[in-house]
């Protein structure tokens, strides 16, 4: 049934007759950025030139027909051309840390080796990593594929691979994959597992796409529909849980399509909650999916989540995504076209929305409408679990909802609900046009004090916008400590333009407009992306937020309970800055019963001073047309001749090292470093280089102790100038690590001592010329890639107008100008500053 509807969808999208056989669907063309081939000895290769990821590349090796964990682990501990060093120690020295799953993972009947962010400017590191792949190939007479994605020159890599392959005997190229056979179930499968964590999960199995169709548009349509369905489920399920006052700690909705596995497809929904909420949460989950499967959705609801899914798929693909796509092609013969190309192909079909909704509902009905191929799993206390009660409760809820003639869920918004948005007929004259010094664009100043920065930017048929008003939550008198971190969420609890909370955002999404509100200690920002022809809609939406807004207190307590349940503890922030009233990190103590009222007062004062800030427009818009429109619209914003006073805030940092430990899950080590340091463009770039250097060294070293390392760095300017580095060390499963390396969960104390040693050595040691050059190259490439995102580019501009700091003008020259002494100044400051260590051990 499900396959039939997918065939129908593909036929309509392609403009063919529905009677055309599915096997006649045309194949998708390989993207020009991908070079695919085979070496003389049978080794396949995929080389991807990814211009968005400069300076680095991800290396991978896929082995078909073998998932021997002992063999794979031993290969990373001993290889023919690594007789003077252990392979994983070479990776450690080059700062090539392991992924959360380790260096090794397993996909059905295949083994995958991954080495991310290999520095291509370090020729020795890149060549040796490539040699390592061929050494690994030589250990097993299996079919292999080498994959490299990033800032590469394919012709040069091919020549090197030809040389390396001379050391590898001919590989077996023929491979008989395990025969796939769809085996439907006769009914729901049930399971329960005793655990300290209470959860419920529903896993829907479905038949995979036939092999002959894997290189057509069909798997993409299935992926698109599953993405839309995942967002629909999240939205409806969250609304159901909140309306029933059922707090959950986590919600996950994931799909596994045919491009990601050689087995059945899966659509999985999982909730984690307090033990006493397991039964009501299960009933909410059962009723939500039963109603979606039996009643479907209307076109307004569908259109909203369709636009959101398409917006995600048109983003540039990362090295990680490109590697995954090549792995999929090698193992399942899926396509090698870019997601953006498939979105464009999909969008040009011009299918009527009613037809598309009908096909989506057929897809949903085939997937969720029949529970025969579903598995329901619970975890929790065995003392609370009653097999008959739990199964009867889930099934009876499902049956009752399915038998209802009409849906209980009502979608209350339409794309046409913009008629109540605030008027854009407030005229003001364009007073001055000048060159904007940071972006090189234009600064338009209007008679009422409103300022607009306009810059042409080649970002296709969409434009980026950002509106910033100075004076963040630090301007609120007697603000409870940490409360301001929640102000960004509070705008979502307001009725805007007469629409109920949440509906305003949905109307914008249905029109292809994204909008995010961020409130910091120093300013308010509203930003997003929109179709080129919707500038008037964006301005009316901003005006509605500013002038037509009313807090809805009826839903606040439900939001508060849900947020408190889902919010992870702010361990590092609370320990590093115990006296910081204006923390931007959410904490349980910061969300008080008065938070919405305090935010309402803040927004009311902030939107009276819309001229105390700037609006940014980036894209390929007609400057003349935009100027004429804004002259007719910006007069509707309320302005003030006085600027927001920035309060004087005292924040003292401690010095020395403080260590804490606790029992819990998941096990991890968190390390935070912070120090007073003056902010300038030069010190900012030196700080970024310092953080890269320390992160690379720590990631490489801690892989040898069974840890994956994540880093966050920030150089704040308010309430004081502080350089802040945070590392989260997460244990890696043992099967993903080299032989002789245990999972970090088994040696937390030893790992903490090792991490201290690495940090101390880096902070105290000299800054080598080679390391400085490497990190400069990495930073320049990372910075360039970040600024290719128009919204991040807008944020870089706004640093000048919010904090008075320019981190954009001549950034390449500023990076080149960083000296070893400047980086050493950062290290010295961090060494003399504060260090907080927090270890979470498994419960005994």
Steps between C-alpha positions, in 0.01 A plus 500: 500500500768750599708429190199552275440850634866588461487390137190713446672801654811461289293462184307818566813693594676396185205591281457143380192285481420318821492182295871533412697216662705615800816348357482755216555797729810684374823478700630809678828637368813499715596847618802652326678550834530120543769298322421129507724226367687176555871427525668226301494257793125537554492765775215748450534867585284810547666842506279795587611858446312692767578870471310586817749303714835662429830380644375163624354176368325196642658163414304176510537136404209261441547123512222281363405163636672510838414631848775343707554743788816325624663517157405865442627606842830317459559669164507842665766373742743340255554552126791416264616855433456612862775290656653796687172633635157365579241620243268659752794680663579659164138622486536634853813701415323659203197597710268261314263403779233233485132547432233434768472142366880467476733460204310185399128434450300218346220519243306177455753289303777762477774664707563875482822678607469879541772764549353852505647845447838383369705818439565509124754781538711249698607287203667239720185456710276468193729261315559282805126477569446390141782243536330372816183428302694289252680315779159416650377381158799267470404312818175358360422360150162672490347766273597849622425860411714803593308825557650847541282810525615857551757749374674263258641472148363168371764454229784522755332253737437254216868501411595433864244222527643333190840489669364374833285238329814334359558368852153342514420175320193498276183515701189291459264732313199272478286496810176321565298706745267311734169448326237745616157361574209695642345311789185674626376445853152383593462745785673733743814367662541598868803518726602633842850549640569583866684833527553804721367706206127495417431513127261387227599443137298409193693363202317467166663268247435532128623338182813650350523656154586240232866500396408599144343825629777610738655735244170672415299777664304245700723472813524881515121536502482241776764694696319831445169355615662337804660834597164676469329225698765516773438873550124446493524231765719719721266795470181306567647283772647797685164678483329188632746459787479867601119504486492196730771645728733204437863613533757294309877510526574422138324448167662340197347433159735332252471321169735250337451488124618263231808715433615445860452126531477184291215377718148620580423869530405630845309795643566525876340720766641498854402683817691512830306614804469474881389154609154618608433643153568181302137395455354844412793569265443164329132583449587843355750337262256229391216745434724741306637246255165323465330826401771591251488155344121482475399863440803653326566875482352800320682704241574797729668280760682304230622814322656632824719196561572446130663844477702431813631167366589644161684789668716249689584302187621799297781578745859426385598145585785443746790261454330260740181500292692451176694206648173342611354545154800332337487214753134455415570493127767233550284281721148557366551658153317817610540822300792744505301816428509790747194554721461853363484358145227255601306777675516708182383202293215441745397866503483527118230231480239765595263237636171638642517520879181295538654214303822517697314496832296200385816310413664595831196375689515174306866469603414573864209259500712221355774563758305584818148386419567131554658396827579145383861590427555706816709416804422668832777504759486621858776547754456575868452339838387135481296560816282749310465299178193288436519333159124467446418853618768670292419315179124539544537869574707565185280290271164624628609863469611430142172326411274769649678784319507307171124434514407865554330652196665840540847597623531655845803707395421834338752699294397860556725693261531556130764656277240770432476603866739788435205738443504591870870588498578861591473766233816605315369844402705717730695730274842645568757652267832351401739755645848373415686226312858421600747214470472263792862450615480144636316317221585731211128530429282806541362666812160661446393744769135606512351818642354326806843361598452149363818362337522223241815326379457363150750275323467305179586136569462206256278270706249391237129569511492580872627788712620526858381760749586596855360770725703594808392732783763587760432446867453135591367349819780663700288818486231333716515619858506239777512216249507160675831325439498307172146595401605696192623179332133406449386829345565370148233233555248741649412667170353162403254531790355823360199546277628685195271658240208334677646152448534260790850426635695296247259568214682815390817300431299234315341757270847629412630148437207430270614799295861379492621752762716399795518726805703460817502729803816516713531711813845539651630707788584780254236498222188356335531340153231372265639327193431244231474418130216569258410474130612805300145613434397508866676810638166665575386191690821499708464872586133455594599204719765711677247778547250252644757380753580859594150649505240222513611267774338378822629243748279193543550385858267200467768281343799614703482250786477205258803637311685548829441144619601354164813716480608414854456132421701511174770747608843345564690629805719805428793346683795696367330838473360496853839400641708741291277807542301457822447876535399570140143629511510549123600150396382401151502128589166355607484363854218351703517780757469768232153396382269655758121543517549868406722442194227568242388816678857625522558423132174674405618816673839472329352464150262791559790733581736359236260545208454868587859560380519328163730774372764407760643228283509396136326281240714290264388375157725261306421352159433578139227757556442812291642785710274762338185296557600420860575866577162614364315233698682567827429874468131407504528249785767582760303792640273244668773399746507684831825687554674697772764770496667353807731201482480205734725550802735209554513423873824465689526137608758358736609144429806364677668185370659255736847361439641155551359152438179367652392137455157348550355154444157341500327175410267489203464430132646533250855481634713796389774743595443874461783753523453877488772767477433873532708814547477877476649609168468823301295467181625634168494350153860389549441340842179341372687327215781399735242350735340302215841365398579412861171314537561307176850402610386377840195324356705314236754385756235394752285321239796299375632409844164410654414264213775281648302491824170413330343848481344721236554872566260786424612861545310825543684831505372849562659840546236708673495878517222545757469517793879486470759387248565133573668222299309178565582143387292191579573136420257209531672159499259218417592129525516310169372140466787255519418338164575833329851531648839350415604178669642574844292814553209461739183707503553815703217404733732244659778744593351841572755589767797401284352695208450813712866487607602465134277790395651720773847413376418588139340831599791592729758413235328705232443801724855496637690399187627708209287562192682322219525655156351194327208482742436872466499476120267199509249667731510823299411306189223313680356819647507687168315214331257452789428874513447521125261204510306651790460834322359324193186454712313832454354493851844454657630773272225727633598414858860596422380839375286548810801459730597851387160651577427313822838462670711749303731221378589436136585133438435514126711769332822351365460186708744304282774757557422507871535121516828510309626769738454292815839429655615224731526761777134597459390135526731455798330799667170315473651181641658694788168664583319166498774340711464776760122502480230261613470130423198290594492120463177306529494120480179297470557137599267211426272414787621198691 
